[in-house]
Amino acid sequence: MQHSLATDNPTPTLAEQLQRSSECLLRVPHLPERVKRELRDLINFAASQRIDDNEKASRLLNLYEITIKILSTNRENTAPNNLGFDASSDQLKRLNKELQHVITELDFEGEYGDLLVDIRAKLLLGVSSSALLELTLQVLQLVVLGTENERKSSEKFLEQTHESLSNISTNSEQIISQTRSDFVQRQSLHQELNGLVKRSQNSLALDKDFASLLGRMTPLVKELSQLSERFNLSEAREQALLEQIQYAKRQIDTLSDMTNDYRRRLEDQAKRLLLDPLTKTLNRTAFNDQLELEYRRWIRTQHNLRIVLFDIDNFKQINENFGYSAGDKALKIISRNIGKELNQSDTLARFGGEEFVVILPEYQDQEVLALIQKVQRNIALLPFKFRDRSLKITVSAACTSFKESDTPEVVLEHLSKALSEVRDFGSNQLSWK
């Protein structure tokens, strides 16, 4: 009993130390999401289940070991001597953002598309500078491989098309040659038939008695029978020719289906190249084209032209706490809610990772202000729920109008700067110029 009491006495102290150590590890900056998740599971599971403190300590020490290895590796990889260049934090953030933008606009299917989606997920969660460079190289490699794969697919389609056309051409030449031969034979048969008819008519006119007529008609009937057999052979050849024509038609129909299917794929690909694959809004490339058109029209007419840049507040935390699939869900819902308030003449595009941009031509300033405030209010009221946890998501916005001597590039730069400045005042903010 004394030994048992002596053993049990330190237990509360060990349990408290384990709790403090777990919470301390959880507060480590840049702690990998996987370690955070396992640590939370350990804390929550330990609270609801009676787990031996030695087992908890062992698991906690394992997590500490993993964390130290990861942080040490990141520190080594991010050392200036290893990086080989001096990149500012803003440059790395911009590279991360642009890399995400490139991935969202790529439209590769299959293995390469899946790998790009995985890279985007890593970028959303944040990576070290060395890992960012490595992912950039991987994206470039995947772009080359994906393009090469599409080129091979196109070459294969062209080879199949060429083979089908060659077969159709050969078949058509055979059909033409056979048709000409049959035409000549048919002419010959008709001439012989006409000759037999004339000779029969002459016999009927010249021969008065039946015996003489029978003598003349017997060889004519024999010739007529032979001619009939030749007609039958000609019909058989025509039947074979008809089957050959039907086969050629089937080849043409198959080729037509192949080309139509390929054309549809190209049309779909052309449309997708203008759309953000996640939100189905215009991507930045299509937005730039549309902005250039509106800008040229503004130069001619000098109508009121405003641009709005929306940014989801604290979006990175959504990805870190709930996973990038939750972030994708939020992006889809928010883009739909912005689009609901726009007219057909307006333009909505995904400008970056969590940014949306809107072109509003020929609006009065008060109308634009009311529209932005309504969008912000509606999004703030949306019932977002991730992992059974309700969450309020807001968007901040920056808006400006085109003025004399403005260019699209200058306006977009001013908007990005204004949005960056307004974030210092908190969430759900609006910069109006």
Secondary structure as GFF3:
##gff-version 3
##sequence-region A 1 433
A	DSSP	alpha_helix	2	8	.	.	.	ID=ss1
A	DSSP	alpha_helix	11	26	.	.	.	ID=ss2
A	DSSP	alpha_helix	33	48	.	.	.	ID=ss3
A	DSSP	alpha_helix	53	77	.	.	.	ID=ss4
A	DSSP	alpha_helix	80	83	.	.	.	ID=ss5
A	DSSP	alpha_helix	89	105	.	.	.	ID=ss6
A	DSSP	alpha_helix	110	125	.	.	.	ID=ss7
A	DSSP	alpha_helix	129	206	.	.	.	ID=ss8
A	DSSP	alpha_helix	210	272	.	.	.	ID=ss9
A	DSSP	alpha_helix	284	301	.	.	.	ID=ss10
A	DSSP	beta_strand	305	312	.	.	.	ID=ss11
A	DSSP	alpha_helix	315	322	.	.	.	ID=ss12
A	DSSP	alpha_helix	324	340	.	.	.	ID=ss13
A	DSSP	beta_strand	347	350	.	.	.	ID=ss14
A	DSSP	beta_strand	355	361	.	.	.	ID=ss15
A	DSSP	alpha_helix	365	380	.	.	.	ID=ss16
A	DSSP	beta_strand	384	386	.	.	.	ID=ss17
A	DSSP	beta_strand	389	391	.	.	.	ID=ss18
A	DSSP	beta_strand	395	401	.	.	.	ID=ss19
A	DSSP	alpha_helix	408	422	.	.	.	ID=ss20
A	DSSP	three_ten_helix	423	425	.	.	.	ID=ss21
A	DSSP	beta_strand	430	432	.	.	.	ID=ss22
###
